[in-house]
């Protein structure tokens, strides 16, 4: 466990190196009041001009020192929503909750089902579904860094809500309960044993399954959140999905290694991208056949669009413009593996229409009715 001085030094360095937020038009609208909001979060959303029938909802969680608009500009999620017709929800952290604008993924009062920030996000989702007639069976969540760790929280606390998730440079669920512990886990130091990670998820809700499918992304030169956390996330969800064998797919996609695990029905339920040479941030492709988003602080050109690839994995975006990877091969017993802090520890290795607010009359009643029906409001 690191001492307080070390923690304060790391906080200071984190602020220093965060950099200015990237310039860009704010395409997001403000979500009307959506319930008790115990986590005191701001809600923002985007609806494309052409919304598909019974459309999916993607929940996007920004990283520390970011806001919803800057993350949308960088990641290109609203660009993809315009192409594919799905809705976006951006919960946004407030400085009164965290001075660095990090979601409090390590605070027990914010990471439990029906409490704190987690409940605020769940209430936003219920409001979006009720107001815009979205498909409750196709709700997904993704996030970067602290937002990625909060995506882990949402997937564990509300697995009944999400069909899939994507964790980018994030951490597994339930491994830290204090700020010093959070910094240790970011360095892949300490924490529960690998074999206990799955039970942290299954104990977080009464949900018996089925479970969301998970996409994991991490750069191998990440000096902020160790890429060993990628392996831990994979192990956590392998245990939840009951996937005991090694990856069924190992391929090279746009120069980066992708591995995937299948369940007993042959369905890919977990994928992991290890992005070669990438420091801490969201992998982007800003040119070429899968161009999406704009580079900036923590939004990094990598020659591959995590936004497009994640949406493809979830099945809410077409594959026609995505170049495929190298031929699939089955790993051999002596296949080379990544070396990490977990080696040998069981690692086999959410336009114009966007700013159009719903009519005021009746919206609050619709939202409140939906929240009550979902058991999220009395």
C-alpha positions in Angstrom: 0.0 0.0 0.0 1.4 3.4 -1.0 1.5 6.2 1.6 -0.4 9.4 1.5 2.5 11.5 0.2 2.9 9.1 -2.7 -0.8 9.3 -3.5 -0.8 13.1 -3.4 2.2 13.2 -5.7 0.5 11.0 -8.2 -2.6 13.1 -8.1 -0.5 16.2 -8.7 1.3 14.6 -11.6 -2.0 13.3 -13.0 -3.4 16.9 -13.2 -0.1 18.2 -14.6 -0.1 15.8 -17.5 -3.8 15.8 -18.3 -3.4 18.7 -20.8 -6.1 20.9 -22.2 -9.3 19.3 -23.4 -9.6 19.2 -27.2 -11.5 21.8 -29.1 -14.6 20.7 -30.9 -18.3 21.3 -31.4 -20.6 20.1 -28.5 -23.1 17.8 -30.3 -24.7 16.7 -27.0 -28.0 17.8 -25.4 -28.8 17.9 -21.7 -30.9 15.1 -20.3 -34.0 16.4 -18.4 -34.3 15.5 -14.7 -34.2 11.8 -14.5 -34.8 10.7 -10.9 -33.2 11.1 -7.5 -29.7 11.2 -9.0 -27.9 10.1 -5.8 -24.5 10.4 -7.5 -25.2 14.0 -8.5 -24.1 13.4 -12.1 -25.0 15.5 -15.2 -26.7 13.6 -18.0 -26.1 14.3 -21.7 -27.3 12.5 -24.8 -27.2 12.4 -28.5 -29.9 11.3 -31.0 -29.0 11.1 -34.7 -31.3 12.7 -37.3 -32.3 9.3 -38.5 -32.9 7.1 -35.5 -33.4 3.4 -36.3 -36.6 1.6 -35.3 -36.3 0.3 -31.7 -32.7 1.5 -31.6 -29.9 0.5 -29.3 -28.4 2.7 -26.6 -24.7 3.1 -26.0 -23.7 4.6 -22.6 -20.3 6.3 -22.8 -18.2 7.2 -19.7 -15.4 9.7 -20.2 -12.0 9.6 -18.4 -10.5 11.8 -15.8 -9.9 15.5 -16.7 -12.4 15.0 -19.6 -16.1 15.9 -20.1 -18.8 14.3 -22.2 -18.5 16.6 -25.2 -14.7 16.3 -25.5 -14.8 12.6 -25.2 -17.5 12.4 -27.9 -15.5 14.6 -30.2 -12.4 12.5 -29.8 -14.0 9.1 -29.9 -16.4 9.7 -32.7 -19.3 7.9 -31.1 -21.8 10.5 -32.4 -20.3 10.1 -35.9 -20.9 6.4 -35.8 -24.4 7.0 -34.3 -25.2 9.1 -37.3 -24.2 6.3 -39.6 -25.9 3.5 -37.7 -28.9 5.1 -36.1 -28.4 4.3 -32.4 -28.7 6.6 -29.4 -26.0 7.8 -27.0 -26.0 8.6 -23.3 -23.1 10.4 -21.7 -23.1 10.5 -17.9 -20.8 13.4 -16.9 -18.9 13.7 -13.7 -19.0 17.0 -11.7 -16.1 18.6 -9.8 -18.2 18.5 -6.6 -17.9 14.7 -6.7 -14.3 14.4 -7.8 -11.9 17.3 -8.4 -10.3 15.5 -11.3 -13.6 14.6 -12.9 -13.0 10.9 -12.4 -15.9 8.6 -11.9 -15.6 7.2 -8.4 -15.0 3.6 -9.4 -13.2 2.9 -6.1 -15.8 4.4 -3.7 -18.0 1.8 -2.2 -20.9 4.2 -2.0 -20.8 4.7 -5.8 -20.1 1.2 -7.0 -23.0 -0.8 -5.5 -26.2 -1.7 -7.2 -28.9 0.9 -6.5 -26.5 3.4 -4.8 -24.5 6.5 -5.7 -23.1 7.1 -9.2 -24.1 3.7 -10.4 -27.7 4.3 -9.6 -27.6 7.7 -11.3 -26.4 6.1 -14.5 -29.0 3.4 -14.2 -31.7 6.1 -13.8 -30.4 8.0 -16.9 -30.7 4.7 -18.9 -34.3 4.2 -17.8 -35.2 7.8 -18.7 -33.6 7.5 -22.1 -35.4 4.2 -22.9 -38.8 5.6 -21.7 -38.5 8.9 -23.5 -37.1 7.8 -26.8 -38.5 4.3 -27.2 -35.1 2.6 -27.2 -34.6 -1.2 -27.1 -34.1 -2.2 -23.5 -32.5 -5.5 -24.7 -29.7 -3.6 -26.6 -28.0 -1.4 -24.0 -24.2 -1.2 -24.0 -21.6 0.6 -21.9 -18.1 1.7 -22.6 -15.5 4.0 -21.0 -11.9 5.1 -20.8 -9.6 4.8 -17.8 -11.7 5.8 -14.7 -14.7 5.7 -17.1 -13.5 2.2 -18.1 -13.4 1.2 -14.5 -16.9 2.6 -14.0 -18.0 0.6 -17.0 -16.8 -2.4 -15.1 -18.9 -1.2 -12.2 -22.0 -0.9 -14.3 -21.5 -4.3 -15.9 -21.2 -5.9 -12.5 -23.9 -4.0 -10.7 -26.4 -4.2 -13.5 -25.6 -7.2 -15.8 -29.4 -7.5 -16.4 -29.4 -4.1 -18.1 -26.4 -4.5 -20.5 -26.0 -6.7 -23.5 -22.4 -5.8 -23.7 -19.6 -3.6 -22.5 -16.1 -2.3 -23.5 -13.4 -1.4 -21.0 -10.6 0.8 -22.4 -7.5 1.2 -20.3 -9.6 0.4 -17.3 -9.6 -2.0 -14.3 -11.6 -5.0 -13.1 -14.6 -4.6 -10.8 -14.3 -4.5 -7.0 -10.6 -4.4 -6.5 -10.2 -1.1 -4.7 -12.1 0.8 -2.0 -9.9 3.8 -1.3 -7.8 6.3 -3.2 -4.5 4.7 -2.3 -5.8 1.3 -3.2 -7.0 2.7 -6.5 -3.5 4.0 -7.3 -2.0 0.6 -6.4 -4.5 -1.3 -8.6 -3.7 1.1 -11.5 -0.1 -0.2 -11.1 -1.4 -3.8 -10.9 -0.2 -4.0 -7.3 -2.1 -5.9 -4.6 -5.8 -6.6 -4.9 -7.7 -9.9 -4.7 -6.3 -13.1 -6.0 -7.1 -13.8 -9.6 -9.3 -16.8 -8.8 -11.6 -14.5 -6.7 -12.2 -11.9 -9.4 -15.2 -13.6 -11.0 -17.1 -13.9 -7.7 -16.8 -10.2 -7.2 -19.1 -9.7 -10.2 -21.5 -12.5 -9.5 -21.9 -11.3 -5.9 -22.7 -7.7 -7.0 -26.2 -8.4 -8.2 -28.9 -11.2 -7.9 -28.7 -11.7 -11.7 -28.1 -15.4 -12.6 -27.2 -14.8 -16.3 -26.9 -14.6 -19.2 -24.0 -12.2 -18.9 -22.9 -9.2 -21.1 -20.2 -9.8 -23.7 -17.0 -7.9 -23.0 -14.5 -6.1 -25.1 -11.2 -5.1 -23.5 -8.6 -2.6 -24.9 -5.3 -1.6 -23.6 -2.0 -0.1 -24.9 1.1 -2.0 -24.1 3.0 1.2 -23.2 0.4 2.5 -20.8 2.2 4.1 -17.8 -1.0 5.3 -16.1 -3.0 2.1 -15.8 -0.8 -1.0 -16.2 -1.8 -3.2 -19.1 -1.7 -6.1 -16.6 -5.2 -4.9 -15.7 -6.4 -6.0 -19.2 -5.4 -9.6 -18.2 -7.2 -9.3 -14.9 -10.4 -8.0 -16.6 -10.3 -10.9 -19.0 -9.8 -13.4 -16.2 -12.7 -11.8 -14.2 -15.1 -12.3 -17.1 -13.8 -15.7 -18.2 -14.8 -16.9 -14.7 -18.3 -15.2 -15.0 -18.9 -16.7 -18.4 -17.5 -20.1 -17.4 -14.9 -20.0 -20.2 -12.1 -22.3 -19.0 -10.1 -22.9 -22.1 -7.7 -20.5 -23.8 -8.6 -18.1 -26.6 -10.3 -19.6 -29.6 -9.2 -16.8 -31.8 -5.8 -15.2 -32.0 -5.3 -12.8 -34.9 -3.6 -9.6 -36.0 -5.9 -6.7 -36.8 -4.5 -3.5 -38.2 -1.2 -4.5 -36.7 -2.5 -5.2 -33.2 -3.2 -8.5 -31.5 -6.7 -9.5 -30.9 -7.7 -12.6 -28.9 -11.3 -13.9 -28.4 -12.9 -16.5 -26.1 -16.1 -18.4 -27.0 -18.7 -19.8 -24.7 -20.1 -23.4 -24.8 -22.4 -22.3 -27.7 -19.5 -21.1 -29.8 -20.3 -17.4 -29.4 -17.5 -14.9 -28.8 -18.2 -13.5 -25.4 -14.9 -11.9 -24.6 -12.3 -10.1 -26.8 -9.1 -8.4 -25.9 -7.1 -6.0 -28.0 -3.5 -5.3 -27.0 -2.5 -2.1 -28.9 1.2 -2.1 -29.7 3.1 1.0 -28.7 0.1 2.8 -27.3 0.3 4.9 -24.1 -2.8 5.7 -21.9 -5.8 6.6 -24.1 -8.6 5.5 -26.5 -7.2 4.0 -29.7 -8.4 5.8 -32.8 -8.1 5.6 -36.6 -8.5 9.2 -37.9 -7.8 8.3 -41.6 -8.5 5.4 -43.9 -11.4 3.0 -44.2 -12.4 3.1 -40.5 -11.7 6.8 -39.8 -13.7 7.9 -36.7 -13.1 10.6 -34.2 -10.3 13.1 -33.7 -6.9 12.8 -31.9 -6.3 14.8 -28.7 -5.3 14.3 -25.1 -5.9 10.6 -24.3 -7.5 10.2 -27.7 -4.7 8.6 -29.6 -4.1 7.7 -33.2 -3.4 3.9 -33.4 -4.4 3.0 -36.9 -7.5 1.1 -35.5 -10.8 2.5 -34.3 -11.8 1.1 -31.0 -15.2 2.8 -31.4 -16.0 1.0 -34.7 -14.6 -2.3 -33.6 -16.4 -2.3 -30.3 -19.8 -1.5 -32.0 -19.0 -4.3 -34.5 -18.3 -6.8 -31.7 -21.6 -5.8 -30.0 -23.5 -6.3 -33.3 -24.8 -2.7 -33.6 -22.7 -1.6 -36.6 -22.0 -3.2 -40.0 -18.7 -4.9 -40.8 -18.6 -3.8 -44.5 -16.0 -1.0 -44.0 -13.7 -2.8 -41.4 -10.6 -4.6 -42.7 -10.4 -8.0 -41.3 -7.5 -9.4 -39.4 -4.9 -12.0 -40.2 -6.0 -15.6 -40.6 -7.4 -17.1 -37.4 -5.2 -19.6 -35.8 -5.7 -21.8 -32.8 -3.1 -21.3 -30.1 -0.7 -24.1 -29.5 0.4 -25.2 -26.1 3.8 -23.6 -26.5 2.5 -20.4 -28.1 4.2 -17.2 -27.1 2.2 -15.2 -24.5 2.4 -11.7 -23.2 4.4 -11.3 -20.1 2.8 -9.3 -17.3 2.3 -9.1 -13.6 -0.3 -11.8 -13.9 1.8 -14.3 -15.9 1.2 -17.8 -14.5 -1.8 -16.7 -12.5 -4.5 -18.3 -14.7 -4.0 -15.8 -17.6 -4.1 -17.8 -20.9 -3.7 -15.4 -22.0 -24.0 4.6 -25.2 -26.9 16.8 -35.5 -29.6 18.6 -35.2 -31.9 16.2 -33.7 -29.4 15.8 -30.8 -30.2 19.2 -29.6 -34.0 18.9 -30.0 -35.3 18.3 -26.5 -38.5 16.4 -25.9 -41.7 18.4 -25.3 -41.8 19.6 -21.7 -45.4 18.5 -21.1 -45.5 14.9 -19.8 -41.8 14.1 -20.1 -41.3 14.2 -16.3 -44.3 12.0 -15.7 -43.1 9.5 -18.4 -39.6 9.4 -16.8 -40.9 9.0 -13.3 -43.3 6.3 -14.3 -40.5 4.4 -16.0 -38.2 4.8 -13.0 -40.9 3.5 -10.7 -41.6 0.6 -13.0 -38.0 -0.3 -12.9 -37.8 -0.1 -9.1 -35.5 2.9 -9.3 -37.8 5.5 -7.7 -40.6 5.4 -5.1 
